[in-house]
Amino acid sequence: MKLPIFLDNHSTTPMDPRVLEAMLPYFVEKFGNAASRNHAFGWAAEEAVEQARKQIAKLIKADSKEIVFTSGATESDNLALKGVLEMYKEKGTHIITSSTEHRAVLDTAKSLEAKGLATVTYLPVDKYGMVNPQDVEKAITEKTILISVMLANNEIGTINPVAEIGKIAKAKGILFHCDATQGVGKIPVDVQAMGIDLMSFTSHKIYGPKGVGALYVRKRNPRVRIAAQMDGGGHERGMRSGTLPVPLIVGFGKACELCEQEMTADAARLTKMRDRLQADIM
């Protein structure tokens, strides 16, 4: 059976053959545990993980030590919201988000509300699906500890004024989390310039493997602290326990490297294809 043309890249993307090629040795030959530091197999795995961490950090203009590996963006969103709330609850329990966030953020926020752990403000959006930074500022109270607004909407593609929101958050001394899953690798992302303190993103949206993602956690100005949501071996500097899936991480790193190299050209190519498709349909 001949498969139809795939037009659902906001849900997932096919793996780039170059990504698969980079991953293969870590399934069969270099299969060590990155936490095994007393033999060569572990050293090779750890080296591969740290190289991938650097590739990922470079794409978003971060430090490699600010990258925490997770199973995907949903876990990253959960870790950000729950981890911040648990760590900063003495300061306050108010969270600001928007009504059009991905369910990984909305359902997490609603769950925290239902358990009586947080109060949440769900901001409206304009006719284009965009969050107004002024609405964010007006919603801030003395109990606000976190603002969570996505970069690019997964349904309609709206790009929010994240840098403006980041400035407001910084001026008020409030942490800013951004789910950038639909933006990373497709548009330039600079966590420093955008004032982002925590950022969720994943591999399979950028031609990498499924099952691995990351949470960017700022380490200075301010140093962000989050409470781990999984107990175990203390992996990822104590923020996310569990044996690291080295092949997936290697693939994630390679995908980020390719995005950095080819993002501008890809964007131009896809814009032409979109415009042609739109013109033919209309």
Backbone bond lengths (Angstrom), bond angles and torsions (degrees), N, CA, C in turn:
res aa  C-N    CA-C-N  psi(-1)  N-CA   C-N-CA  omega(-1)  CA-C   N-CA-C  phi
1 M - - - 1.457 - - 1.524 109.98 -
2 K 1.308 116.03 131.27 1.460 120.41 178.78 1.521 109.65 -81.74
3 L 1.327 116.03 125.95 1.460 120.10 -179.72 1.520 110.55 -76.72
4 P 1.335 116.98 147.82 1.469 119.95 177.52 1.526 111.05 -72.39
5 I 1.322 116.13 171.70 1.462 121.22 175.78 1.524 108.59 -69.03
6 F 1.315 116.93 132.63 1.470 122.31 -177.60 1.527 109.86 -86.23
7 L 1.328 116.52 120.31 1.461 121.93 -179.22 1.526 111.22 -126.24
8 D 1.323 116.48 33.06 1.467 120.37 -175.55 1.527 111.04 -124.78
9 N 1.325 116.31 45.09 1.461 119.56 -176.38 1.518 113.86 -69.85
10 H 1.331 118.39 -10.49 1.462 119.37 173.90 1.525 110.74 -74.06
11 S 1.335 116.86 -19.84 1.465 119.37 178.07 1.523 110.93 -88.94
12 T 1.312 116.53 -41.09 1.465 121.42 176.19 1.522 108.53 -169.42
13 T 1.320 115.66 168.82 1.467 120.84 179.21 1.525 109.82 -130.09
14 P 1.332 117.37 153.86 1.465 119.25 174.47 1.525 109.53 -69.80
15 M 1.308 116.29 150.32 1.458 118.91 179.81 1.525 110.67 -73.98
16 D 1.315 115.15 133.77 1.462 121.12 175.67 1.533 108.25 -66.69
17 P 1.333 118.78 132.15 1.468 120.91 179.91 1.526 113.28 -54.59
18 R 1.320 117.13 -31.33 1.468 120.54 179.14 1.522 111.12 -69.88
19 V 1.320 116.07 -29.75 1.466 121.05 175.98 1.526 109.45 -69.20
20 L 1.324 116.40 -47.06 1.463 120.94 178.75 1.522 110.96 -59.53
21 E 1.310 116.67 -42.31 1.470 121.06 179.62 1.525 111.35 -60.16
22 A 1.326 116.61 -40.05 1.466 120.35 179.38 1.522 111.74 -67.99
23 M 1.323 116.79 -30.52 1.460 121.51 -176.38 1.523 113.97 -78.38
24 L 1.314 117.27 -36.51 1.464 122.03 -168.10 1.529 115.37 -51.10
25 P 1.338 120.39 -44.21 1.473 118.86 -178.91 1.528 113.47 -59.99
26 Y 1.313 117.44 -25.17 1.466 120.78 -175.45 1.526 112.53 -86.50
27 F 1.323 116.58 -3.36 1.461 120.99 171.04 1.529 111.10 -88.95
28 V 1.336 116.93 -33.29 1.464 120.82 -169.14 1.524 113.57 -117.20
29 E 1.311 118.21 -49.13 1.458 121.16 -173.24 1.529 112.42 -95.23
30 K 1.314 116.20 -51.24 1.470 121.18 -176.87 1.527 109.33 -102.22
31 F 1.325 114.93 62.81 1.463 120.96 -169.03 1.529 113.88 -92.37
32 G 1.311 118.27 12.22 1.460 121.13 -174.08 1.519 114.26 -64.82
33 N 1.331 113.95 163.09 1.461 122.90 175.59 1.530 107.77 -84.98
34 A 1.322 116.82 126.45 1.468 120.27 -176.96 1.522 112.91 -64.03
35 A 1.336 116.95 -14.93 1.463 120.53 178.60 1.528 112.40 -92.33
36 S 1.344 117.07 -3.92 1.469 121.17 178.78 1.524 108.91 -86.84
37 R 1.319 116.36 102.52 1.458 120.11 -171.91 1.526 113.56 -105.66
38 N 1.335 115.97 20.85 1.460 118.45 -179.58 1.529 112.73 -119.30
39 H 1.345 116.79 13.82 1.466 118.77 174.26 1.527 110.43 -156.43
40 A 1.330 115.42 167.33 1.465 122.07 -171.52 1.525 113.62 -64.36
41 F 1.348 116.82 -32.98 1.466 118.96 -179.79 1.533 110.64 -64.38
42 G 1.319 115.17 -41.67 1.459 119.57 177.55 1.518 112.17 -67.38
43 W 1.328 116.36 -39.85 1.473 120.09 179.80 1.531 110.64 -62.35
44 A 1.332 115.82 -42.60 1.469 119.76 -179.46 1.525 110.90 -64.31
45 A 1.329 115.61 -40.38 1.464 119.86 179.30 1.524 111.01 -66.19
46 E 1.326 116.19 -43.99 1.466 120.13 179.64 1.528 110.67 -62.73
47 E 1.320 116.43 -41.71 1.464 120.52 179.40 1.531 110.61 -61.59
48 A 1.327 116.28 -40.52 1.465 120.63 179.65 1.525 111.30 -65.68
49 V 1.321 116.13 -40.81 1.469 121.00 178.89 1.521 110.60 -63.21
50 E 1.316 116.30 -45.19 1.467 119.44 -177.87 1.527 111.77 -68.79
51 Q 1.320 117.00 -32.57 1.466 120.20 175.27 1.527 109.93 -65.21
52 A 1.322 116.24 -43.64 1.466 120.41 177.90 1.524 111.02 -63.56
53 R 1.317 115.84 -39.05 1.470 120.30 179.13 1.536 110.08 -59.20
54 K 1.334 115.66 -40.06 1.470 120.35 178.61 1.528 111.22 -67.43
55 Q 1.328 116.67 -40.95 1.464 120.42 179.54 1.529 110.93 -62.78
56 I 1.313 115.78 -41.20 1.465 120.96 -179.13 1.524 110.57 -68.75
57 A 1.321 115.71 -45.49 1.466 120.46 -179.47 1.525 111.27 -61.59
58 K 1.313 116.74 -38.56 1.472 120.88 -178.34 1.522 111.29 -61.78
59 L 1.327 117.10 -37.11 1.462 121.14 -178.42 1.523 112.33 -63.25
60 I 1.344 117.01 -32.91 1.465 120.20 -176.47 1.527 112.42 -108.32
61 K 1.340 116.87 9.55 1.473 122.67 177.64 1.535 111.53 63.67
62 A 1.323 115.37 44.74 1.463 121.53 179.76 1.520 109.91 -117.91
63 D 1.322 116.13 175.37 1.458 122.67 172.34 1.525 107.58 -91.03
64 S 1.311 116.84 142.92 1.466 119.61 -176.98 1.525 112.56 -59.82
65 K 1.331 117.10 -28.68 1.464 120.35 179.70 1.528 112.08 -72.95
66 E 1.326 116.81 -5.46 1.462 120.49 179.08 1.526 112.59 -96.26
67 I 1.328 116.81 2.74 1.459 121.73 -178.85 1.525 110.07 -99.03
68 V 1.326 116.19 121.64 1.467 122.72 177.44 1.526 107.59 -112.98
69 F 1.323 117.02 121.77 1.461 120.13 -178.87 1.526 111.48 -79.29
70 T 1.339 115.11 139.88 1.460 122.71 178.29 1.527 108.06 -134.44
71 S 1.328 116.12 -173.99 1.465 120.07 177.76 1.523 112.20 -84.87
72 G 1.325 117.44 -8.55 1.459 120.74 -179.03 1.515 110.96 158.76
73 A 1.321 116.39 -179.96 1.462 120.77 -175.50 1.524 112.95 -65.51
74 T 1.325 117.99 -32.60 1.466 119.91 178.72 1.521 110.64 -61.92
75 E 1.318 116.81 -45.82 1.462 119.21 176.75 1.525 110.73 -64.87
76 S 1.319 117.00 -38.93 1.467 120.31 179.13 1.524 111.14 -61.12
77 D 1.333 116.97 -43.06 1.465 120.62 177.48 1.521 110.94 -62.09
78 N 1.318 116.61 -45.07 1.464 120.79 178.53 1.520 111.35 -60.85
79 L 1.324 116.09 -44.89 1.460 120.64 -179.10 1.519 110.86 -63.72
80 A 1.322 117.00 -39.26 1.464 120.63 -179.82 1.524 111.21 -65.39
81 L 1.329 116.98 -53.91 1.468 120.01 -175.52 1.524 111.75 -67.77
82 K 1.323 116.57 -50.29 1.466 120.06 -177.64 1.523 111.36 -70.52
83 G 1.328 115.92 -39.13 1.459 119.91 -178.65 1.506 113.08 -65.95
84 V 1.337 117.24 -39.75 1.464 121.14 177.34 1.520 110.41 -69.38
85 L 1.323 116.87 -45.70 1.464 120.26 -178.93 1.523 111.40 -57.78
86 E 1.321 116.12 -46.08 1.464 119.71 -178.74 1.527 111.87 -65.34
87 M 1.325 116.75 -36.20 1.457 120.34 -176.16 1.530 112.76 -79.95
88 Y 1.336 117.17 -30.33 1.470 120.42 -173.25 1.529 113.21 -114.17
89 K 1.325 117.94 14.45 1.467 120.68 -174.14 1.520 113.80 -63.17
90 E 1.323 117.82 -22.58 1.465 119.39 177.53 1.530 110.77 -69.90
91 K 1.322 116.14 -25.96 1.468 120.96 178.14 1.520 111.25 -80.65
92 G 1.324 116.46 -35.87 1.458 121.50 -178.75 1.515 110.88 170.24
93 T 1.322 116.12 171.57 1.467 120.27 -178.35 1.529 111.58 -134.86
94 H 1.320 116.22 22.12 1.469 120.01 -178.82 1.524 110.78 -96.42
95 I 1.335 115.20 129.61 1.463 122.80 179.51 1.523 108.87 -120.24
96 I 1.317 116.30 138.29 1.465 122.06 175.39 1.523 108.78 -111.70
97 T 1.328 116.34 130.32 1.457 120.70 175.84 1.520 108.24 -144.76
98 S 1.319 117.93 -174.10 1.461 119.88 179.60 1.522 110.39 -113.86
99 S 1.317 115.75 162.01 1.463 121.41 -176.63 1.523 112.58 -76.14
100 T 1.324 117.65 -8.78 1.465 120.62 -176.91 1.525 113.09 -113.46
101 E 1.308 116.95 18.12 1.471 120.11 177.46 1.527 111.06 -65.78
102 H 1.308 115.87 163.11 1.462 120.97 172.74 1.525 108.60 -62.47
103 R 1.322 116.28 151.96 1.470 119.74 -177.93 1.522 112.62 -61.25
104 A 1.313 117.24 -23.66 1.465 119.40 177.58 1.519 111.01 -61.25
105 V 1.330 116.75 -31.37 1.466 121.25 175.62 1.522 110.39 -87.72
106 L 1.340 117.19 -49.13 1.464 120.50 -176.12 1.524 112.42 -61.52
107 D 1.322 117.00 -46.96 1.467 119.52 -178.40 1.522 111.72 -68.02
108 T 1.325 116.71 -33.60 1.465 119.88 176.01 1.516 110.14 -65.74
109 A 1.323 116.64 -44.90 1.466 120.81 179.15 1.524 110.95 -62.35
110 K 1.326 116.63 -43.75 1.466 120.53 -179.76 1.525 111.32 -65.45
111 S 1.324 116.45 -36.29 1.463 120.41 177.56 1.524 111.20 -64.99
112 L 1.320 116.47 -42.27 1.469 120.50 178.13 1.523 110.61 -63.89
113 E 1.328 116.36 -37.96 1.468 120.68 176.23 1.520 111.07 -64.04
114 A 1.325 116.16 -47.93 1.463 121.40 -176.59 1.521 111.87 -61.08
115 K 1.313 116.60 -31.19 1.465 121.31 179.25 1.523 112.31 -85.48
116 G 1.325 116.86 -0.15 1.460 120.75 -179.99 1.511 113.76 73.53
117 L 1.327 116.85 19.93 1.464 120.76 -177.17 1.522 112.98 -92.16
118 A 1.332 116.59 -20.04 1.463 119.98 -176.93 1.516 110.80 -151.87
119 T 1.323 115.23 157.59 1.461 121.75 167.10 1.524 106.15 -111.01
120 V 1.324 115.87 138.27 1.464 120.13 -172.97 1.521 110.70 -128.26
121 T 1.319 116.31 134.00 1.461 122.79 172.38 1.520 108.29 -102.99
122 Y 1.343 116.27 124.00 1.460 121.96 179.33 1.529 108.34 -103.95
123 L 1.305 116.63 106.13 1.458 121.03 -175.58 1.529 111.83 -75.45
124 P 1.327 117.27 143.44 1.467 120.36 173.90 1.525 110.05 -74.94
125 V 1.316 116.20 168.95 1.462 121.20 176.02 1.524 108.55 -124.60
126 D 1.331 116.62 163.27 1.465 119.46 179.68 1.527 110.63 -82.02
127 K 1.320 117.03 -173.13 1.469 120.81 -174.73 1.527 112.84 -65.49
128 Y 1.322 116.19 -15.26 1.463 120.21 177.19 1.534 111.97 -96.22
129 G 1.325 116.11 0.90 1.456 120.36 -178.76 1.505 113.91 82.77
130 M 1.336 116.84 18.66 1.462 121.46 -174.97 1.522 111.90 -100.10
131 V 1.331 115.16 142.46 1.460 121.97 176.24 1.527 108.90 -83.51
132 N 1.328 116.27 132.97 1.463 121.50 177.91 1.528 109.20 -87.12
133 P 1.328 118.93 120.01 1.469 120.71 179.90 1.526 113.21 -55.57
134 Q 1.329 117.76 -31.60 1.462 120.77 178.71 1.524 111.15 -65.22
135 D 1.342 116.24 -34.86 1.464 119.89 176.43 1.526 110.68 -65.70
136 V 1.320 115.44 -36.78 1.467 120.04 177.02 1.521 109.77 -61.52
137 E 1.320 116.22 -48.38 1.465 120.88 -177.76 1.524 111.72 -62.54
138 K 1.330 116.64 -40.74 1.466 120.80 -179.41 1.529 112.14 -66.50
139 A 1.330 116.46 -28.15 1.469 120.52 -176.66 1.523 113.12 -80.60
140 I 1.325 117.67 -12.25 1.468 121.43 -176.85 1.525 110.90 -69.74
141 T 1.328 115.43 134.31 1.465 122.12 174.75 1.527 108.50 -123.93
142 E 1.307 115.83 176.86 1.470 119.39 178.93 1.522 111.63 -68.76
143 K 1.329 117.06 -12.98 1.464 121.56 -179.91 1.534 112.95 -99.59
144 T 1.324 117.39 0.24 1.468 120.65 -177.88 1.530 110.85 -72.65
145 I 1.316 115.82 127.29 1.468 120.37 179.61 1.523 112.78 -117.39
146 L 1.344 116.68 -15.99 1.465 118.65 -175.30 1.527 111.06 -152.23
147 I 1.327 115.15 137.04 1.462 122.92 169.58 1.521 106.51 -114.14
148 S 1.330 117.40 130.56 1.465 121.20 -179.44 1.526 108.91 -129.20
149 V 1.326 116.00 107.91 1.468 121.95 179.93 1.524 108.79 -134.28
150 M 1.328 116.37 132.28 1.463 120.93 -177.61 1.525 111.98 -72.31
151 L 1.321 115.47 156.72 1.457 121.14 177.06 1.525 110.35 -78.51
152 A 1.327 116.93 -59.75 1.464 122.18 -178.75 1.522 108.98 -126.06
153 N 1.327 115.99 133.66 1.460 120.08 -176.57 1.525 111.38 -73.99
154 N 1.309 116.09 135.78 1.459 121.94 -175.50 1.526 113.64 -75.60
155 E 1.336 118.18 -14.14 1.460 121.11 -179.09 1.526 112.42 -101.89
156 I 1.333 117.19 -45.06 1.465 119.54 -173.77 1.528 113.77 -117.92
157 G 1.321 117.61 -4.63 1.460 120.69 172.78 1.509 116.57 82.19
158 T 1.331 117.69 4.80 1.460 120.32 179.26 1.526 110.72 -58.56
159 I 1.326 116.54 134.30 1.463 121.49 176.75 1.522 108.43 -103.06
160 N 1.312 116.45 118.44 1.463 121.75 -177.11 1.532 112.01 -79.24
161 P 1.334 117.03 154.31 1.471 121.61 177.95 1.527 111.04 -76.75
162 V 1.304 115.19 68.21 1.458 122.39 -172.04 1.529 112.13 -61.86
163 A 1.318 117.61 -41.06 1.468 120.00 -178.52 1.528 111.17 -61.89
164 E 1.325 117.19 -38.40 1.467 120.68 178.13 1.525 110.77 -65.84
165 I 1.321 115.61 -42.28 1.466 119.83 178.54 1.522 110.04 -65.37
166 G 1.327 116.46 -38.77 1.459 120.76 177.72 1.517 112.43 -60.83
167 K 1.325 117.13 -39.56 1.470 120.98 177.85 1.523 111.24 -63.42
168 I 1.324 115.80 -42.03 1.467 120.35 179.09 1.524 110.27 -63.12
169 A 1.327 115.95 -46.36 1.466 120.37 -179.40 1.523 111.03 -60.21
170 K 1.321 116.44 -45.04 1.467 120.36 -178.57 1.527 111.10 -64.05
171 A 1.335 116.56 -42.55 1.466 120.56 -179.46 1.523 111.86 -62.77
172 K 1.333 115.62 -30.75 1.464 120.66 -178.50 1.528 112.52 -93.63
173 G 1.329 117.25 -3.59 1.459 120.37 -179.18 1.513 113.62 70.73
174 I 1.335 116.06 32.91 1.466 121.97 -178.45 1.527 109.18 -113.83
175 L 1.312 117.51 139.82 1.458 121.44 179.56 1.523 110.52 -70.88
176 F 1.329 115.47 144.11 1.460 121.70 -178.51 1.520 109.98 -121.41
177 H 1.341 115.31 116.66 1.462 122.04 176.05 1.521 109.10 -104.79
178 C 1.324 116.04 139.33 1.461 121.35 179.45 1.523 109.82 -132.24
179 D 1.336 116.16 124.23 1.457 120.26 170.69 1.527 106.29 -84.07
180 A 1.317 115.64 104.71 1.471 121.26 -176.02 1.520 111.95 -106.41
181 T 1.318 116.25 24.10 1.460 121.36 -174.96 1.523 112.90 -54.92
182 Q 1.328 116.73 -41.02 1.462 119.75 -176.95 1.527 113.03 -87.71
183 G 1.324 117.56 -2.68 1.456 119.93 -177.94 1.511 114.82 -108.17
184 V 1.326 116.46 -39.45 1.470 120.42 -177.67 1.531 110.22 -58.04
185 G 1.308 115.59 131.10 1.454 121.17 178.72 1.511 114.29 86.42
186 K 1.346 116.37 -9.37 1.467 120.70 -179.08 1.522 111.51 -115.47
187 I 1.331 115.99 -34.16 1.458 121.78 174.09 1.530 107.42 -131.73
188 P 1.331 118.14 155.78 1.472 119.56 179.82 1.525 111.59 -60.56
189 V 1.319 116.14 133.92 1.464 122.30 177.69 1.523 108.18 -128.30
190 D 1.324 115.78 124.84 1.463 122.23 178.80 1.523 107.23 -129.92
191 V 1.319 116.49 102.73 1.467 120.01 -174.74 1.523 112.22 -63.04
192 Q 1.327 116.63 -27.68 1.464 119.63 179.04 1.525 110.18 -72.59
193 A 1.320 116.42 -52.79 1.466 120.94 -178.47 1.520 111.96 -64.01
194 M 1.327 116.89 -30.39 1.461 120.97 -177.98 1.524 112.95 -87.01
195 G 1.327 117.23 -7.20 1.459 120.18 178.97 1.512 114.19 68.14
196 I 1.325 116.50 31.08 1.467 121.41 -178.02 1.524 110.09 -87.96
197 D 1.330 116.32 133.77 1.467 121.66 179.48 1.522 112.67 -98.84
198 L 1.329 116.57 -33.26 1.462 122.35 175.97 1.527 107.37 -139.32
199 M 1.326 116.85 138.83 1.462 119.04 -178.84 1.520 111.10 -144.18
200 S 1.323 115.52 130.48 1.459 122.38 179.38 1.526 110.39 -99.00
201 F 1.326 116.12 139.25 1.462 120.57 173.23 1.518 108.79 -160.87
202 T 1.326 116.39 170.73 1.456 119.69 -172.45 1.519 111.64 -144.55
203 S 1.320 115.89 166.26 1.458 122.89 -173.35 1.525 113.72 -82.68
204 H 1.320 117.41 -40.82 1.469 119.12 -168.61 1.526 113.99 -74.01
205 K 1.335 117.61 -6.22 1.468 120.43 174.80 1.531 111.38 -86.22
206 I 1.328 117.13 -9.45 1.471 120.55 -175.91 1.532 110.95 -126.52
207 Y 1.325 116.41 37.96 1.462 123.08 175.14 1.524 113.07 69.85
208 G 1.329 115.57 26.03 1.455 121.54 174.30 1.522 110.36 -108.78
209 P 1.331 117.58 -176.75 1.463 121.19 -178.12 1.522 113.07 -75.63
210 K 1.319 115.51 154.85 1.461 121.59 172.70 1.522 109.22 -78.59
211 G 1.332 116.43 154.71 1.456 120.46 174.72 1.506 115.75 98.23
212 V 1.334 117.54 5.21 1.462 119.88 178.05 1.526 108.97 -143.97
213 G 1.319 115.12 139.23 1.460 121.95 177.80 1.511 108.66 -147.74
214 A 1.321 115.74 -168.01 1.460 119.51 -179.00 1.518 110.78 -151.23
215 L 1.321 114.01 156.02 1.457 121.92 169.77 1.519 106.84 -123.07
216 Y 1.315 115.95 119.02 1.467 120.37 172.21 1.517 107.54 -78.37
217 V 1.335 116.70 129.69 1.466 122.36 179.21 1.523 107.67 -128.18
218 R 1.321 116.68 111.93 1.465 121.53 -177.11 1.531 110.67 -59.21
219 K 1.324 116.27 136.34 1.468 119.17 -177.61 1.529 113.72 -106.97
220 R 1.335 117.54 -6.80 1.471 119.16 176.91 1.529 110.54 -153.12
221 N 1.321 113.78 150.02 1.483 123.00 177.42 1.533 114.74 51.11
222 P 1.317 121.29 58.01 1.461 125.80 -0.57 1.533 111.77 -95.31
223 R 1.317 115.48 166.93 1.456 120.77 170.97 1.522 107.41 -83.10
224 V 1.303 115.87 114.39 1.464 121.17 -176.40 1.521 110.13 -87.50
225 R 1.308 115.51 133.22 1.464 121.14 177.03 1.526 108.80 -114.32
226 I 1.318 116.34 136.60 1.459 120.78 175.50 1.522 109.24 -132.18
227 A 1.315 115.64 148.18 1.462 121.00 177.83 1.524 109.06 -86.91
228 A 1.317 116.80 130.65 1.462 120.89 178.44 1.521 110.25 -61.19
229 Q 1.321 116.63 144.12 1.459 121.87 178.41 1.523 111.97 -106.50
230 M 1.331 116.52 -1.87 1.463 122.03 176.54 1.520 108.61 -132.56
231 D 1.305 117.12 124.16 1.460 121.64 177.58 1.524 109.57 -90.89
232 G 1.323 115.47 151.14 1.459 118.69 -179.79 1.507 111.95 164.36
233 G 1.315 115.86 -126.68 1.460 120.66 -173.56 1.504 116.01 -83.28
234 G 1.327 117.21 1.65 1.461 119.58 178.01 1.514 114.45 73.43
235 H 1.333 116.51 26.08 1.461 119.76 179.38 1.530 110.80 -65.92
236 E 1.313 115.17 167.32 1.472 122.05 178.93 1.525 111.64 52.33
237 R 1.325 113.99 50.42 1.470 122.10 177.60 1.525 112.19 54.98
238 G 1.329 114.00 35.39 1.456 120.17 175.77 1.508 114.83 82.23
239 M 1.324 118.25 1.43 1.462 120.57 -176.16 1.521 113.94 -94.13
240 R 1.344 117.28 -20.12 1.465 118.89 -177.86 1.531 109.62 -157.12
241 S 1.322 116.90 96.93 1.460 121.08 -178.28 1.525 111.42 -74.18
242 G 1.326 115.09 154.75 1.454 121.52 178.01 1.516 111.20 131.56
243 T 1.342 116.85 139.31 1.461 121.38 178.82 1.525 110.35 -57.92
244 L 1.301 116.74 129.92 1.461 120.86 -176.54 1.529 111.54 -73.20
245 P 1.338 117.96 134.40 1.473 121.63 177.13 1.528 109.60 -80.42
246 V 1.304 116.26 85.69 1.466 121.48 -170.54 1.531 113.34 -54.41
247 P 1.349 119.54 -47.70 1.471 117.84 -179.51 1.528 112.74 -59.05
248 L 1.322 116.97 -40.48 1.462 120.79 -179.58 1.523 110.95 -66.23
249 I 1.322 115.87 -41.08 1.466 120.56 179.23 1.524 110.69 -65.02
250 V 1.329 116.69 -41.40 1.467 120.74 176.77 1.532 109.94 -59.66
251 G 1.335 116.10 -43.04 1.458 120.51 178.41 1.517 112.38 -64.53
252 F 1.328 116.31 -40.02 1.461 122.18 177.21 1.530 109.99 -60.16
253 G 1.319 115.51 -46.05 1.459 120.05 179.13 1.519 112.33 -61.77
254 K 1.328 116.36 -44.45 1.465 120.43 179.51 1.520 110.71 -63.41
255 A 1.325 116.82 -41.33 1.466 120.54 178.83 1.523 110.93 -60.65
256 C 1.326 116.67 -41.48 1.465 120.50 178.54 1.526 111.23 -65.66
257 E 1.323 115.93 -39.98 1.466 120.11 177.91 1.527 110.54 -60.80
258 L 1.325 116.67 -44.16 1.461 120.91 179.76 1.525 111.32 -66.47
259 C 1.326 116.57 -38.19 1.463 120.06 178.09 1.522 110.85 -62.05
260 E 1.316 115.81 -42.95 1.462 119.08 -179.63 1.529 110.74 -61.92
261 Q 1.314 116.21 -38.44 1.464 120.99 -177.44 1.526 112.78 -76.48
262 E 1.334 116.93 -33.45 1.461 120.15 -167.87 1.524 114.98 -118.18
263 M 1.335 117.92 -0.92 1.464 121.77 -173.42 1.529 112.68 -58.01
264 T 1.310 117.87 -45.90 1.465 120.97 -176.76 1.522 111.22 -63.43
265 A 1.320 116.38 -46.69 1.466 120.61 179.73 1.522 111.06 -65.95
266 D 1.338 116.90 -40.31 1.460 120.72 178.90 1.522 111.24 -63.10
267 A 1.331 116.07 -41.20 1.462 120.19 -179.42 1.526 110.65 -62.30
268 A 1.323 116.52 -42.36 1.464 120.59 178.86 1.528 111.06 -64.71
269 R 1.334 115.95 -42.35 1.469 120.59 179.78 1.526 111.25 -63.97
270 L 1.323 116.55 -45.53 1.460 120.68 -178.11 1.523 112.09 -69.43
271 T 1.326 116.48 -32.82 1.468 119.65 177.20 1.526 110.47 -63.05
272 K 1.321 116.61 -42.41 1.463 120.37 177.67 1.528 111.04 -63.52
273 M 1.326 116.34 -42.20 1.463 120.07 179.61 1.522 110.92 -64.98
274 R 1.324 116.67 -41.70 1.461 120.79 178.62 1.521 111.15 -62.16
275 D 1.328 115.71 -46.31 1.463 119.94 -178.46 1.528 111.34 -63.39
276 R 1.316 115.76 -38.79 1.468 119.64 178.74 1.527 110.80 -66.44
277 L 1.336 116.41 -43.64 1.461 120.69 178.83 1.521 110.62 -62.25
278 Q 1.325 115.79 -44.89 1.459 120.40 -179.67 1.530 111.15 -62.48
279 A 1.321 116.11 -42.63 1.467 120.19 -179.44 1.526 111.29 -64.54
280 D 1.331 116.92 -40.24 1.463 120.66 -179.11 1.523 111.62 -69.19
281 I 1.333 116.24 -36.43 1.465 120.06 179.50 1.525 110.66 -69.29
282 M 1.333 115.34 -42.63 1.464 120.61 -177.05 1.537 110.75 -73.74
